Amino acid sequence: MGLPLLSVIVFTPVAGAAVLMFLRSDDAVRWTALAVTILDLAFCIAMLASFDTTTHAMQFTERRLWVPALGITYALGIDGISALFVFLTALLGSICVLASWVVIDRKVKAFMVSLLSMQALMLGVFCALDLFLFYVFWEAMLIPMYLIIGVWGGEGRVYAAFKFFLYTLAGSLLFLIGVIVLYFNGGETFDILALTAQDLPFPVQSWLFFAFLIAFAVKVPMVPVHTWLPDAHVQAPTAGSIILAGVLLKMGAYGFLRFSLPMLPEASVYYSTLMLSLSALAIVYGGLLALAQDDLKKLVAYSSISHMGFVTLGIFALNLRGLEGGILQMFNHGVTTGALFLFVGLIYERTHTRSIADYGGLMKAAPVYTAFLALFTLSSMALPGTNSFVGELLVLSGGFAANLAVGAPAVFGALLGAAYLLGMYRKVALGPASVGVRFKIRDVNAREMVAILPLAVLVLWVGLYPKPFLNIIDVSVKHLLAQVHDKGSGQ
């Protein structure tokens, strides 16, 4: 393909943000931002349609010298591990614009520019094949996300934005030190594929593993560096929460897949038991915290800690079922939890309260809303026939095969998920009409339905016919496992 497709995908939102700067009308800004994100999504669908599922090699690659003296290149490419997340990022970008249509009524142009900039940087992270370029995208994401929370968030937005920024910046600085160490120990190159082929001594791998672990654990987030997440989610506008849950959390897990496992295979194998234990802790701890919440947004936020624990459990099971389940669950979590935050935003827009105790009887007032909420709730608790069931089943199967001791806590965490999700839905949708919400609540409108339907389709598509999605990741996962076990057998 002659067209530099990945550059087009990454920089279409940048071009859109530049166009927005010249528009005066808020309505023109909204429609242009929506058109740009839909165009970007169309490019991503074209990329998936042309994706070769029979090879683990990077596809749609682009390479240009950037800083020759340091061996830095502008290099883009995707494989089966990153392809789904490029698509997910573009899809959620469109949904974020729709979700912000009415809610964001001040500084609309600045918000949409921040949103499009954020989308471009997130796409860059999943496409970068140069470690320095990856770090630029990774670090620059902090700026628009900080603005989205700090300018358009709730009453505690400044505190939440600073906390988010400081936590992620601290992790990023450790990652930068690791990048520099990797550069000088890997033949003075930033080429990710070349660095993957290097055999680093185990002491160097071990040090780098923990430097990367802290950086990626903050993003996931893993216990105990998770405390920024509830504040950021609660204070962020709906679009900010969708981005955080749908894409940003995936970048930590993606870092493990792209750097820790292939570049540090001996250390990954050696410390896999530690990682499995931390994952099991996150699953149970996040579930218990979610169970104790009365704030609807906090409940979904803490559930993310538990669900991302399943992702890291699958990754560090270091077997085919676990890894494929972990990657599929990353995608599923972006769809399902992104949808749940969308639904929290929709009901908050109508009632201006997030307290579960204030709701009740929504099924009568808004039957379409509650029907779709039921679908995404059942998906989040991994009911058979929904997307999360497939991913969670593979993760648990791989987790039990890797370490029986972590399987039991993971199953308990799944039971906790059913408890807090069904409890939430019973109170919100099926309970008696609440005294706190006496006014009429309108059902979803056409604009909101356009945002909801793609996510609902993916929940059922992956749940009932996951083969196309597993085909995309299968060959790349097998190649990654071969790299880990071939090189990691030294410990």
C-alpha positions, 0 to 999 in steps of 0.5 A: 500500500503506497499510502502511509496509512499509519501516519494518516491515522495518527495525524488526522486528529492533529490536522482536525485540531488545526482546522478547529482553531479557525472555527468560531461557532461551537456547533461548527467545532462539534460537527468538525470534530465528529467528522474528523474522528469518524474519518479516522475511524474509517481509516482504522477499519480500512487498516483492519480490513487489509491486516494480514492475520497469517504473519507476526511481522510488523505491517504498514511499516514506515521509517524515516531518519529523525535524529541520525546522530542518536539513531532515532527514527520516525518508525511506525508499524502494527502487529496483532497485539497493537491492531485492535487498540488502534481501532479501539482508540479511534472508535472511542474518540468518536464516542467521546465527541458525541458524549461531550456534545451537550455536557461541554458548553464552555471553551468547546473549541479548546476541549475538542482540540485537547480531545483530538490531540489526545487521540493522536498521541494515544494512536502514536503510542500503539504504532511507534516502533522507535523507543524514543518516539514511543516515549515522546507520545507516551509522555506528551499524553499527560498534557491534554489529559491533564487539561481535560480533567483540570479544566472541564472536570468536577469541583475537585478537578485541580487536585485530581489533575495534579495527582494524575499528573504527578503519579504518571510523571513519576512513572514516566521518569523511571521509564525514561531512565530505563530507556536510556539504560536500554539504549546503551546496553542494546547497541545504542539504538532505539529501534524496538525490533532491534532491541527485542533481538538483543540478549541482555544480561540478567542483572540488567534485565532485572533492573529494567524490569522493575523500572518498567514495572513501576511506570507501567503499573501506574498506568494500569493501575496496579495496587498499590499505585492505583490511588490516582484513578478514582479521583481522576475518574470521578472528577473527569468529564464523561469523555475523560473517563471514557478515555481513561478507562478505554485506552489510557489504562491499556497502555500500561498493559501494552508496555508489558507486552511490547517491552517487558516480555520480549526485551526482558524475557528472563526477568519476565519469567523469573518475576512472573510469580510476583506479577501473578500475585500482584494481579490476584491482589488487584482483582480481589482488592478492586472488587472489595472497594467497588462493593463498598461504593455508593458513588456510581462513578467510583464503583465503575472506577474501582471495578477497572482495578479489578478487571485490569488485574485479570489482564495482567494475570493473563499476560504473566501466565505466560501461556497461550490461553492466558496471553490471548485472554489478557489481550482480548480482555484489554479490548473488552474492558475498553468497550464495556467499561467505556460504555459504563462510564458513558452511561454514568455520564448520561444519567448524571447529565439528567439528575446531577447526582452520582449517588446510587441511593438517589436512583431507583425505578429507572426501568419505568422512566427510561426503559431503553437506557436501562435495557442497554445498561443491563447489557453492559452490566452483564458484560462487565460481570462476564456473562456467557454470550458477552465479550468479557466472558470469552476473555475472562474464561481464557485468562482464568484457564491460563492463570490456573495452568500457570499457578493454581494459587492465584486461580482461587483469588481470581475466581473470588474476584469474579464473584465479587464482580457479580455482587457489586454489579448486580447490586448496582443494577438492582438499586438503579433500575429495578428498585422502588422509585427513589425519593431523591429523583422525583423529576422526569428522566428522559430516555436516550435520544438519537445522538446518544443511541449512535454512541451506544450502538457500536459498543453494544454490537461489539459486546455481542459480536465478541461474545458470540463470535470471537474468532475474527478478533482472536485471529488478529492476535493469535500469530503475534501472541505465539511469536511473543511466547516463543521469544519469551520461552526461548530466551527466558529459559536461562532462569 
